[in-house]
C-alpha cells in the first residue's frame, strides 16, 4: 500500500466543491472528504 499524495491547497480549486469539506487537525495536517 502506497501513500496518496494530494496537491497543495494553493493548487486546489473550490469550483464545483460546494458540498465538500476541508479541515485541518491540530498539527496542521489537511484532511478532505
Helices and strands as residue ranges (DSSP letters): G 9-11, E 22-24, E 30-32
